[in-house]
């Protein structure tokens, strides 16, 4: 098997594993307050400096198109989970900030969601394999230098 075929096989294996695990995690998602998509946005904001990002940067970290991210943020804002304002450095941009209420909703879901994640990975991968997975995922996310 050449490098190209191996790369395709590795990608397909990773993709299929991710789909399988995500379906299980989505089915078990623990919170009636927010959806998995809401959680993704709130998680991304919770990791950002001062829990705020330009909407463009938020969308770069999610598997949604920019119009879909905008609609999601509008829904979260209408529920008081995030706020939106003009970017002070570029009035054309929009900054999204996680509210305290949004952070509390996120944290409640995150605790239960983390248990589900551990449930699906514990005993499947060793501690060393989990560490390797983190390194490999980081390399894939970074791409070529």
Residue pairs with C-beta under 8 A, 6 or more apart in sequence:
1 9
21 120
24 116
24 120
25 36
25 113
25 116
25 117
25 120
26 36
28 116
29 35
29 36
29 39
29 109
29 113
29 116
30 109
30 112
30 113
30 115
30 116
31 39
31 105
31 108
31 109
31 112
31 113
33 105
33 108
33 109
34 42
34 81
34 105
34 106
34 109
37 64
37 72
38 72
38 75
38 76
38 81
39 106
39 109
39 110
39 113
40 62
40 63
41 58
41 62
41 69
41 72
41 73
41 76
41 82
42 76
42 81
42 82
42 98
42 102
42 103
42 105
42 106
42 109
43 106
43 110
44 53
44 58
44 61
44 62
45 51
45 52
45 53
45 58
45 82
45 96
45 97
45 98
45 102
46 98
46 103
46 106
48 57
50 97
51 97
51 98
51 103
52 95
52 96
52 97
52 98
53 95
53 96
54 87
54 93
54 94
54 95
54 96
55 66
55 69
55 70
55 73
55 84
55 93
55 94
55 95
55 96
56 66
56 93
58 69
58 73
58 96
59 65
59 66
59 69
62 69
64 72
73 82
73 84
73 96
74 84
76 82
76 102
77 83
77 84
77 96
80 99
80 101
80 102
81 98
81 99
81 101
81 102
81 105
82 96
82 97
82 98
82 99
82 102
83 96
83 97
83 99
84 94
84 95
84 96
84 97
85 94
85 95
85 97
86 93
86 94
86 95
87 93
87 94
87 95
88 95
98 106
121 130
125 133
